[in-house]
Amino acid sequence: MRDTERRARVRAAFVDRFGVSPTATAAAPGRVNLLGGHVDYNGGAVLPAAIDRETVLAARPREDDRLRVHSLSMDESVETSVGRTLGGWAAYVVGTATVLSEEVDRAVGADLVIGGNMLLGAGLSSSASLELAVGDALNAVHDLGLSPEELADVGWRAENEEVGMACGIMDQFASALSTANHVLRIDCRTREVRRVPFDSARAKLLVFDTNVAHRLTESGFNDRVRECREATERLDGLLGKRVRGLRDVTPEEVLTHAGDLEAPLGRRARHVTTEMERVDAAADALREGDLARVGSLMRASHRSLRDDYEVSCAELDAVVAILDDHAGVYGCRMMGGGWGGSVVGLVEPDATRLVVDAVGRAYRERTGIDGDAYVFETADGLCAVD
């Protein structure tokens, strides 16, 4: 279904639900992250791109603080007030409206219908896509005049303050600020965003969802955050300079003081500092059109995430090994928090069909699990479509 048809379907569903036409329609994409695994909370830079899957939202303003919301994909409706605490998918909608209301100091009630073709649970940040679509729709129907950067901040605050997920800024900023045929270099400390050309004629974005999620994810993630904090504190006392985060440390400094960082702190610091160097090297390689170099950096990133950061798992490693052995794949790595989830790869356009079929078969043979493969184009970020 083309974008125009998909958005028309959401608008028609709004008319069916509320008996009047919406006054605005917003669309916000999901994202993949080529490089920059586990560096956002260490103040480093990441390299995401928006993809051609989106959340679409039709809206009409209300004069009170009520929210009447229907999700087409969930086939569920919610009616509540801004400021309430809800669970599930509605938490992202109400949380975004709550933060936005606080930001502009006025009621932002609305009738909303949510649709689109965003994939849920594949590590493509459907939550940020929903937050940005909600924020932009409310921004439009209430004529608030907020910029995409301000809406990205609203979405990030909603996920942290209202939903309770302690995430970095990458997902919301990628959904808001991306442009097609580019990736973004986002500095997670300064919030500086630079657009880096991406040659869509020579590479497609492949995401393979392993369809596994190990129980270690939540506790393991918190352990990694703590270990990075401990490594930062130790290096702050060793280096004779102010170290606010591992972003302030070089791989050479980590190597020099490896004996002062007991296991596993040295390995964690080594991954973060080398990964930040890989992000900038990949950005340079993309500018030069050197996709083979980008692929090599992605493979090095996976090895580092597997061996130094220890957030991979057998299923992720199996997918990476399968893709690495296949012609037409520049490179790949695990994507996301780890211990399950998805692998992202760069694939030659003419090879995508063969790669998708091959990796699905081989993964099933090795693990007994049916995975899901998707091929994406880069896409524009936040887009109010009328």
Beta strands, then each sheet from edge to edge (+ up, - down):
strand 1: 24-35
strand 2: 45-61
strand 3: 66-71
strand 4: 76-81
strand 5: 110-116
strand 6: 182-187
strand 7: 193-197
strand 8: 204-213
strand 9: 329-335
strand 10: 340-347
strand 11: 372-376
strand 12: 383-384
sheet 1: 4+ 3- 5- 2+ 1- 12+
sheet 2: 4+ 3- 5- 2+ 6- 7+
sheet 3: 9+ 10- 8+ 11-
end
